[in-house]
């Protein structure tokens, strides 16, 4: 999508005519254009401080990492100076949902307020766009997709939408999430795209989006696409993203982990199942009778399932460390048989496609794909794996329904990212990093070390506190009499208390757990409380039973019912969840979010810290836990009028020496000491709730 946003007033100034810092100060002034465009907007000194720091960085060609607490208004604080600078910009954020918000809401608002038009383009990854060629193939009579009535009906719906869409973004289609079986049938990947030989090349929606991005002043992307572009640029000398004078990376706390994911080498069961499907479909369509395509596809499927069906020792984690020939928890002989079978199936597929690749462009691309897969395999599989070093780690990851991943990953993104920032000509490009959580000190060391920027001379740091009065708006309760988190009684006991607290509030409770297994245990324990009549008959919502958007919608809707709902979630719900107002008034974190020491990546990072003479716990586990805790706690207070109680169900905060450090990472809140105080705090929330205040006296 490509838009030139309309303007509502005369421009504040022409870019470059007035000193940028002065222009930014004028924009945020009490009588300035931002206030005029948003009546009732309260001055935010922290927002101005951040905006001025961004302006200074842009004006001097330097780089800035800024931690802006919840409520600062960091999006406007970087959009305004970037717009006034007149420079081309790349704006990256963590998720596609945040991309859409930035593109459709925030950028137009700033453009209209300042009276400065900007050509902005929204660019997502290839798999977010409809592939007209693959849609046509899937709709071909006799294809496997057409033999499934439900899939065939879905394809017809997609075809009707394809005639109307301007962007081709499959996110416009209701119900077509990442798990939909239609998704791989109607989108392309880097490996199965047939490029310039495609009969639909002139109408390609991916190429349209990329052309618009190259022509735009600003391009809005996500971090996955940012790193994917860097990988493709290096390996294939092709770039998707334009060169810009400014790069803004919002939600920057996710950059290191996203970079590790995108810079990793992996072979997955999903890759192989998809390859087997393509082998059968394309072989029969383009080289029927030349090779036993169905048999080759079946052999690959069976070999893939054999790896996923390997017996593992009791207690084996979902990620098995893989330092030697065999991953931990597996029988060496069984492992060798399984991967040898998979190697043979891949080799047979390679030979068959090599012999027929000249038959069609699709087969030539399939051959390139198999070669790339085998190259990665040679770095991972037994007999071909290159020696491990101190900068990377290898593991096997086991998922549901016999799915698996072989992974070799760098320990962090420092090597790649520091080169991006340091190799540019001085002053040629400014990098702006922004997030609500980047560190626990003024150097933002937790963030800058992970990206290799800690010693960069032109990277400045800034911390801007949240404008919210957490001391008045929020309370903190750490129950001292709960069992230890490692005790089996911890979850049932905490669930019993959550049920009583939520009954008092009429739901409006979010429980964040540190693992998905804990989500299931907590939800089961809460449902038991409801079924046994120990609390109000409230709705218990649990992650995994429906999409994130559907869960949040049901939770918000339940706030208007007498008993409300409790939402239990993990993983992605620790951040990016915005339940402002009375919808959320009780946030419960089941235990301190320390990374698992058994995780291969965490263990390798800890070993590196020890080798550097540092302390794995104090310099590794503790900062990670502090940042995660800060992110989770940030779900509670989202506006100046929100109020609520945060419960951390982990008494180690009170009994261990590191508890004070973790408490210090949180905003200052009133302390709730015991159950009597807790009851009083919850009752006060009910009495001061907007719906209660507005209700006429009886």
Secondary structure as UniProt FT lines:
FT   STRAND          2..4
FT   TURN            15..17
FT   HELIX           20..27
FT   TURN            30..31
FT   HELIX           33..37
FT   TURN            39..40
FT   HELIX           45..60
FT   STRAND          63..68
FT   TURN            70..71
FT   HELIX           74..85
FT   STRAND          89..93
FT   HELIX           96..101
FT   HELIX           102..106
FT   HELIX           107..114
FT   STRAND          119..122
FT   HELIX           126..128
FT   HELIX           132..138
FT   TURN            141..142
FT   TURN            144..147
FT   HELIX           149..162
FT   TURN            163..164
FT   HELIX           170..172
FT   TURN            174..175
FT   TURN            178..179
FT   TURN            181..182
FT   HELIX           183..186
FT   TURN            190..192
FT   HELIX           195..197
FT   TURN            199..200
FT   HELIX           201..203
FT   HELIX           205..215
FT   STRAND          218..222
FT   HELIX           223..236
FT   STRAND          246..249
FT   HELIX           252..254
FT   HELIX           255..263
FT   STRAND          265..268
FT   HELIX           269..286
FT   TURN            288..290
FT   HELIX           293..308
FT   TURN            314..315
FT   STRAND          319..321
FT   TURN            328..329
FT   HELIX           332..356
FT   HELIX           357..359
FT   HELIX           361..380
FT   TURN            382..384
FT   TURN            390..391
FT   STRAND          392..398
FT   HELIX           400..402
FT   STRAND          404..410
FT   HELIX           414..422
FT   TURN            426..427
FT   STRAND          430..435
FT   TURN            442..443
FT   HELIX           445..450
FT   TURN            451..452
FT   TURN            454..455
FT   TURN            457..458
FT   STRAND          459..464
FT   HELIX           470..473
FT   STRAND          474..477
FT   TURN            480..481
FT   TURN            485..486
FT   HELIX           489..505
FT   STRAND          509..512
FT   HELIX           516..531
FT   TURN            532..533
FT   STRAND          539..542
FT   TURN            543..544
FT   HELIX           548..558
FT   TURN            559..560
FT   STRAND          565..569
FT   HELIX           571..574
FT   HELIX           581..583
FT   STRAND          586..589
FT   TURN            597..598
FT   HELIX           600..611
FT   TURN            612..613
FT   HELIX           617..621
FT   HELIX           622..633
FT   TURN            634..635
FT   TURN            640..641
FT   STRAND          644..648
FT   HELIX           652..655
FT   TURN            657..658
FT   HELIX           659..664
FT   STRAND          670..672
FT   HELIX           675..688
FT   HELIX           690..693
//
